Amino acid sequence: SLNEKPGRTEALKYYRRVADHYQLAIHQYEGVLRIEGDDLNFTVHTEKGTYAASKVILATGYYDLPNRLNVPGEDLPKVIHYYKEAHPYYNQDVLVVGAKNSACIAALELHWTGARVTLVHRGPGISNNVKYWIKPNIENRIKNGEIKAFFHSKVKEICVHELVLETLEGEVILKNDFVFAMSGYRPDFEFMALHGVHLDPATSKPITNRKTLESERKGVYLAGVIVAGTHTNEIFIENGRFHGKVIADAIAHALERAA
C-alpha cells in the first residue's frame, strides 16, 4: 500500500487477485439455508441449490444482524445500518450513531465528501478502541467544529425531515436527511445453534477445539471473528488470518485418516 494502512479498495483488490490466482469457486449472493448430514457427508442447502461437502467451515463475520436503536421511525427508508460509500450524501444533513471504528470512518468520509455530519453517542467520547490513526482525526474534526458531536446522548425519535435527540441538556431537534445507525452488529448465533454449534451462554463463543477450531458438531469448523462470540475485539485481521491454515491443516489430517 502507498498509505500507512491499506484501505478498503486495496484490500478488495487483493482479495479478488487471490481468488483469481487460486481459481476459487466463490458463489456470491447465495445465502445458506441449512446444513444437513454428518462429517464427510454434508449437504449444504442454499437459496440457489444444494452442494455436497466433506467438511464445512463457518466464517460469516459479525455483520449478519445490526443492533437496532429501537426508537420510533427506525424503519424509515432514510435509516441505514450498513454504510457503503459517502458520495450519495453530498450536501445532506446526516446523523451518525456510534463512536467506534465503523461510526468514525463513516463520519469522516461523509464529512470529506461534503455532507453536514452530526455524531451522537451515549458514551462520554470517542471509543478508546478506535484505530490509532482514526481517533485523533475524528477528535480534531469535532474540536474544530467541522463535525458536530453529542455525547452522553441518544436518539429518541426519527422523523421524515428531522429527528429528536435526548441529551443531558434536554431534547434537541435536528434537521436531518439520513441516519447511519452504526450502533454495532452481531453474528447470527441462532443459525449456528440450529446447526449443532454449541455456544458459551455467557459470551456466545462457539465451543471449539482450540487446536483445530472444529466445533462440537464433527466436521464443522469456525473461522474469523465469530470464534470470539460477542467479544469481537479479540479477533481481527492480524490474528484471525491464521485460522485458515489451522483449519486447512486439521482437515488435511482428518481426510488422510479417513482415506
C-alpha positions, 0 to 999 in steps of 0.5 A: 500500500502507498498509505500507512494502512491499506484501505478498503479498495486495496484490500478488495483488490487483493482479495479478488487477485487471490481468488483469481490466482487460486481459481476459487469457486466463490458463489456470491449472493447465495445465502445458506439455508441449512446444513444437513448430514454428518462429517464427510457427508454434508449437504449444504442447502442454499437459496440457489441449490444444494452442494455436497461437502466433506467438511464445512467451515463457518466464517460469516463475520459479525455483520449478519444482524445490526443492533437496532436503536429501537426508537420510533421511525427506525424503519424509515427508508432514510435509516441505514445500518450498513454504510457503503460509500459517502458520495450519495450524501453530498450536501445532506444533513446526516446523523451518525450513531456510534463512536467506534471504528465503523461510526468514525470512518463513516463520519469522516468520509461523509464529512470529506465528501461534503455532507453536514455530519452530526455524531451522537453517542451515549458514551462520554467520547470517542471509543478508546478502541478506535484505530490509532490513526482514526481517533485523533482525526475524528477528535480534531474534526469535532474540536474544530467544529467541522463535525458536530458531536453529542455525547452522553446522548441518544436518539429518541425519535426519527422523523421524515425531515428531522429527528429528536435527540435526548441529551443531558441538556434536554431534547434537541431537534435536528434537521436531518436527511439520513441516519447511519445507525452504526450502533454495532452488529452481531453474528447470527448465533441462532443459525449456528445453534440450529446447526449443532454449534454449541455456544458459551451462554455467557459470551456466545463463543462457539465451543471449539477445539482450540487446536483445530477450531472444529466445533462440537458438531464433527466436521464443522469448523469456525473461522474469523471473528465469530470464534470470539462470540460477542467479544469481537475485539479479540479477533481481527485481521492480524490474528484471525488470518491464521485460522485458515491454515489451522483449519486447512491443516486439521482437515488435511489430517482428518481426510488422510485418516479417513482415506 
